[in-house]
């Protein structure tokens, strides 16, 4: 399958490559530039190629003002917006602050936690394995003939219904898992206490603990949103591929899509990536005890939950610009070659009824409107793909008191901006920019 790459050879990189030929690097040198599949050109990721000045359009000043007022109303420190139409990136810009204390402005090159938007990436990874013939959506997950047939999991199961759980049921949140005892991905402290663990559980221990609890309903008969289900999908990807989840997704999903600056987020500010934002809680948010029961009181967005442990359920961080590139690679439109087949695109976006989740997406309507949301302490993300082929993506670095309900206000902002300023959006493709002269 053909794949589009963003290949940019800047003067600085050219000098670096020349020096690499003249003065061979020692084994202790820093990492080399990312190489293309051909191995003969350096790849500059989209976040490095873009600048906010490229989207400084006089015709969109009123839209910028409207967005800035929206952020001020909701007391949001910073946000990043990307707008794509028919696989062409029209607009990418940061608003407010990436790190207010440092006076660091938000730019299109900053990366942010995208919370449950991560599930869309995980679902795409499952579809890649499916197309390779390594997995079927009807494969069972547990038991002797299941994918996760490890003895520690099988021994923990007391309900026969668990042996019938399928990959598709996990994707559609229909596997029987509920949050009646709290979301297991966000109640680590309770799990440590209940199961008398020495510390925060790793993924295998967490799965063993949750499997010992009864299901909330018979798999396939109902649906209940489940972060835990997408952790299981992450572990399935690891088991089938024989490599860790993050590496598999980067090498087989994100890099082929042209996304080179997406990573699993860490838990603490000190561990953030160089171009990652600072996260902020909304006014009135109180410190909480650290997720591992250390006794230390922490800011909710930095240590109250095990963000990295969310894995494919909610741990990815990236920029809206690169995220739009990923969406372009799974939308069935021809301008950016898809990383999955047309059949898989159709399967991921097939509409059944309002009570059935799509594969990875929150919901997909028959008219072609697709939605993916994400919320964590310190972050809110929305991917809105409209029937006319336009896709708006915004991620903030600040929580609001509305929690997950905030996304409906972001969607309303998108619709109003499309109505008022859509005709002023420039006709171009920032995915192909090479020198900033747009």
Buried (B, 14 or more C-beta within 10 A) or exposed (E): EEBBBBEBBBEEBEEEBEEEEEEEEEEEEEEEBEEEEEEEBBBBBBBBBBBBEBBEBEEBEEBBEBBEEBBEEBEBBBBBBBBBBBBBBBBBBBBBBBBBEEEBBBBBBBBBBBBBBBBBBBBBBBBBBBBEEEBEBEBBBBBEEBBBBBEEBBEBBEBEBBBBBBBBBBBBBBBBBBBEBEBBBBBBBEBBEEEEBEEBBEBEBBBBBBBBBEBBBEBBEEBBBBBBBBBBBBBBBBBBBEEBBBEBBBEBBBBBBBBBBBBBBBBBBEEBEEBBBBBBBBEEBEBBBBBBBEEEEBBBBBBBBBBBBBBBBBBBBBBBBBBBBBBBBBBBBEBBBBBBBEEBBEBBBEBEEEEEBBBBBBBBEEEBBBBBBBBBBBBBBBBBBBEEBBBBBBBBBBBBEBEBEBBEBBBEBBEEBBEEBBEBBBEBBBBBBEEEEB
